[in-house]
Every structure is written in structure tokens, then in C-alpha cells.
Amino acid sequence: MSLNREQLINWVLLFSLVALWGTSFLAIKVSLRTFTPDQVVVLRLSIGALVLIIFMLARGKRLPSKPIAWAHFMLLGLVGSVLPYWLIAKGQVYVTSGMAGLLMAIMPLMTLILAHFFIADENLNRNKLLGFVFGIGGVILILGPTILGSQNSLIGCLLILTAAILYATNSIIARRLPTYSSAVVSTGVTICAAVISLGIWPSAFYIDWKFVSTSAVFTIVWLGVFPTGVAAIILFALIQRAGPTFLSNINYLIPVVAYFIGALVLGELIVWHDMVALLAILFGIVVSRRPVNEKVVAKG
């Protein structure tokens, strides 16, 4: 069955998003050779906010004037950007870029658990619980060798897992808040996140550029323009075009891209238990998305 033009565009957008987010862990790792985790967060958010402001103005949109909207943006910016960005950057001081991407695969399964408690009609069923068990099993497979000693540290893994939980929490918060124009909400949230990050780390722009490598500059600009700015534009465009179910396919692809691009570019080790863990987590996601078939009993 051949793809029509609209379907082809959707798949191109999806793979573009996978490429941008899948390589972001690699870019963070390279940036950390020169910049601190605090600087990585502030710089990428500041650059991303500038990209999104330009995009919003080009679309003829305006930021809201109501304080409640900005309160929502501040909450989403803190929980969905500032904190997880810092936790990922800090965690990658202690773990490889591939490990960071692999651990983030637990995020959609954590979302299922949180949705059960905070979203109406999102109750857990046996498939969701089974998928979560497989996902946790995969995480245990990762953490076991880490505890016993490997190229990754336990503290780094726990920081990344905390970031995944925050991303899941942010998705629940976003579903409970009022909806805004995609261009407006992505811009407003990123502006707020940049302001919050600068308030937390005001010295982040004090950089001795004599000691900054060209590769670190390139990767920090890449992080800000593409995985932070352009990816937000693609994300909302894809949700509008194809819906959240189609978008959820990225959960299978991003960890794979992140893990193998780290091995390809940075020479990070590929080990068998990581592969088993990745398969367990991805299988858990597949199982969790399967509908539960209720048996119908005929009455005579």
C-alpha cells in the first residue's frame, strides 16, 4: 500500500523529530566537555526561545496578556524543561549519551501510571500493568550491572530516570491545563523556562570563551536551535496533523537512535544487557498500548 502525500509528510516530520531528539543526548555529552550542566540548560533554552519567538511572530501570533496563562507557562517550563534538562545534563556527566537515551524510554510507561491517578478514563488495565512490569524489568537490567561497576554510575542513572518521571508528570499537567495555540504555548513555555533557568543560574553567561572548544559551541547552538526550538515546532505540527497516537511512535525510535549514535560517534560501548533492557522496555511500551479485549457472554 503506497503512502499518499499527507502520510509521507507525517512520516518525514516524525523521523525528523526522532533524529533531533535522538541526537540531543550526543550533543549534550559533547557540550559538557566545555560547559557546565547549568550553562547547557541556560544556553539551549535561551537560543530555543529566540527561535520560537521568531517562528511565532512569523505566524502572526501574539503571546497572551492574562497572568493565568503565564502561570501555566511557568509551571510547564519548570517541570517540562528546566528541571529535566538539568537532570539529564547533570546525569550525563556520569553516564554515556546512549545510556541516557535508553533510560528515557521509561517515560511513556511512567505516564500510564500517573494518568491512572490524575486523568479521567485513563485507568490501568492488565496490559498497561504488564507493560510497566516489562519496563521496570528493563531498568533493573540496566541498573544491576551499573551498581556492580561499569562505565556508568548509579547516581547518573537515577538523575536521568528522575528527568523521565518529570517529563511524564509534565505531560499529565499539560492535559489538565487549558489549551493554547501551539505556536503560542511552545514559545511562552520556552521563554518562561529560559527566564527561570537564568534566575536559578545567573552566572551561566559568565563564560571564558578562550577555553571553549569549537565542537562545544557547535553542539550548544545545535541543541538550542534544533532539539529545543525547531523540534517544538515539529512536535505541535505533527500532533495537529496526525494526532498523539501517531506521535507516540517516537517512543520506540528515540532510545535506539540515542544508544547507537553514541556508540558510532563517541565510541561508547554496546553491551548485551543494555540491548536486552532496551528490548524489554520497548516490548513493555508495545504491550501497554494494546487494547484489552473484553469477553462478551451471550445470553439466551
PyMOL commands that set and color helices and strands:
alter all, ss='L'
color gray80, all
select helices_A, chain A and resi 5-22+24-31+37-58+67-91+97-118+126-148+154-176+182-200+209-211+214-242+244-247+250-266+272-289
alter helices_A, ss='H'
color red, helices_A
deselect
rebuild
show_as cartoon
